[in-house]
Structures are given as structure tokens and as C-alpha cells.
Amino acid sequence: MSNKIREEFQQKTEPIRLNKYLSEAGVCSRRNADKLIENGRVTVDGTPAQTGMKVFPGQVVRVGKKVVSKTGEMVVLAVNKPVGIVCTEEPRERRSIVRFLNYPIRVTYIGRLDKDSRGLLLMTNNGDIINKMMRAGNRHEKEYKVTVDKELTPEFIRHMSDGVQILDTVTRPCQVTQIGKYTFTIILTQGLNRQIRRMCEALGYQVRDLQRTRVMNIRLGSLKEGEYRKLTDAELDELYEQMKDSSNETVW
């Protein structure tokens, strides 16, 4: 079975930035690709590459003497990230999600989960998906289950839902539902740095456990901690429908 996201990924014919090409080919991160280019390690059709240049279909890209080609397979994974794993591509970080996953094709994360949080993390080699899902202005939903250190009150739920002053802004109104004495679910459409923890702290609470359970239509479900699975074609098709009107440019 095919799906529109995979078809678009495989049929792309437009030029892309060289650092993105190297990243999607599994060579290294875009940042490190820029360093390789700056150091004269990369050639395109036998000519030294320039930072910021684009690669056209059919051009030959080499790093040193090795020819580099993009994989034709699009990968989107659902990962159940454990606490203690860091969302970074920094090669010196021993507990990075990239090292932890050790996937044979280079994939990167779509939206960080901080080191002390756990749960659903999507990873892919499709840069368009990352851009469209991560633009705050597209308002894609992410759902979390949160446990705090004190008994919840109606005032806490109301303040969390209406918006909390953090990081020189007020968070967007969101859906908050109490499911236990100390536990609630929250659905966000933005992703400020450590947003839920900061919101709770601003209201006098400390987060004891934070688990992401859903990103758009993708649910954590019964996936065991530390394991991953490929998204199904049905999930990818629904994801495509939810993203088809989303911008991959900066929107607010």
C-alpha cells in the first residue's frame, strides 16, 4: 500500500540545499554538513561545494572520495522515549536519542522531549514533515499526561486552561482535564521550552512525571518504553490530510 507522504518524498525533483541533502543521506547533521562544506571536504560534480548551495537531481555529490546518495526510503517512526535520553544530535552526548535508537537510516526527531520527560517521540528522514509539524503557527496538537506534587484544584485547572505567564508571554488557551488527584491531561498547540513544567511552576506546582501520549493523529498506545515502530500507511495518510494545508515556512 502506498500513501501520499511517501509518494511526494520519493518523487521530489526540485533542488534542495546541500546540507539538507547530506543530512537526509545519513552523512551527518545539517550543522556538521556545513562544517564539511566549509572545510572543502564536499564536491558537487567535481567542483568544491559552497555553503548554502543547492543540489539538483542527477548531480554527483562526494564527501572526500565517497559518492553520497539519498536513500529512496522514507522513514517515520514512533518511539517511546525513556527518561534520561536526550533529544540532540550532538555526537559527544552518550545518551542522545540518535545513539539510543541506533537506526540503520539516519533519522532525527520531530519536536524535542526534555531529558526528564518520556513518551511519544516521532523520528523521520523527511524534512518537510519536520518543518510542517514544528511550525507553531500550524497549531498541531500534542497531548500529555502529567503528574504533579500537590493535589489539583479547580483554580489550577482553570489557570492552566486559560493561559499562564511564562517566558515573557502568555501560553495559548489549551484543553486541560483532571484524571486523578495529582494527574491531568493537557493538549497543547505550541511548544515553548519546557512549557508544561514552567506553567506548573508558575502556579506553585512541580511536575513529577510527564509523558507525551499523542502527536496529532499518532498515539503512543501500547508501545513499550524504549521501543519503536514504523507508522502505518493509514497513519501516514491521516497525517498527510492534517498537514496538507500547513506551511513549512515560519508562521505565527
Secondary structure as GFF3:
##gff-version 3
##sequence-region A 1 252
A	DSSP	alpha_helix	4	11	.	.	.	ID=ss1
A	DSSP	beta_strand	16	17	.	.	.	ID=ss2
A	DSSP	alpha_helix	18	24	.	.	.	ID=ss3
A	DSSP	alpha_helix	30	38	.	.	.	ID=ss4
A	DSSP	beta_strand	42	44	.	.	.	ID=ss5
A	DSSP	beta_strand	47	48	.	.	.	ID=ss6
A	DSSP	beta_strand	54	55	.	.	.	ID=ss7
A	DSSP	beta_strand	61	63	.	.	.	ID=ss8
A	DSSP	beta_strand	66	68	.	.	.	ID=ss9
A	DSSP	beta_strand	76	81	.	.	.	ID=ss10
A	DSSP	alpha_helix	97	101	.	.	.	ID=ss11
A	DSSP	beta_strand	108	110	.	.	.	ID=ss12
A	DSSP	beta_strand	118	124	.	.	.	ID=ss13
A	DSSP	alpha_helix	127	134	.	.	.	ID=ss14
A	DSSP	three_ten_helix	136	138	.	.	.	ID=ss15
A	DSSP	beta_strand	142	148	.	.	.	ID=ss16
A	DSSP	alpha_helix	154	162	.	.	.	ID=ss17
A	DSSP	beta_strand	165	166	.	.	.	ID=ss18
A	DSSP	beta_strand	169	170	.	.	.	ID=ss19
A	DSSP	beta_strand	175	178	.	.	.	ID=ss20
A	DSSP	beta_strand	183	188	.	.	.	ID=ss21
A	DSSP	alpha_helix	195	202	.	.	.	ID=ss22
A	DSSP	beta_strand	207	215	.	.	.	ID=ss23
A	DSSP	beta_strand	218	219	.	.	.	ID=ss24
A	DSSP	beta_strand	228	230	.	.	.	ID=ss25
A	DSSP	alpha_helix	233	243	.	.	.	ID=ss26
###
